[in-house]
Amino acid sequence: MKLVVASKNPVKVQASKKAFEDVFKTKIELLSLEVASGVSDQPKSDKESLQGAANRLEAARQEIADADYYVAIEAGIEDSLEGMMSFSWQLILHKDKISKTKTQTIFLAEPLAELIRQGYELGHAIDKVFDKNNSKQKQGAVGVMTEGLVTRERLYYDGIVLALITFNIMAKI
């Protein structure tokens, strides 16, 4: 099975590979590539994050046309009356069908939200507040904030497994 992940981020790549191996119980030929999201570096709405994932998915398909599946993940934040939220969209393309899932939404502590409002990306805000380095390509904001109890890879993995229901379980009924 040939899988293209529309990112070089090791957390996204590993979560995708593991989810596909676990769901399909087969060896995965994985290709990862850096493609543009077409949205801001820090998407600031649910809609912008979803659009970024969709753009990555299409760009990956344009670059490598013969894969069985394509995965795109786009994290984002959204400020609301309740506070600033963090989440990500996982999109999977198989043939001409797209399946989508969204991770759990977490509310960010106000010091993080304030840095983001000042123009920081969430990963950079996490690094600054928690004295980390390149956390977005490691444990991510959720990993830092939960002290490793919940990892970014696990959030993505769960989202990808749920998105694969459309192609795996639902295809059997």
Protein Blocks (a to p, Z undefined) as FASTA:
>chain_A
ZZddfbfbfklmmmmmmmmmmmnopacddddddddehiafbdcbfklmmmmmmmmmmmmm
mmmmmbfbdcdddddddddfkbccddddddddehjaccddddddddddfklmmmmmnopa
fklmmmmmnopahkllmnojmlmmnnomacfklmmmmmmmmmmmmmmmmmmZZ
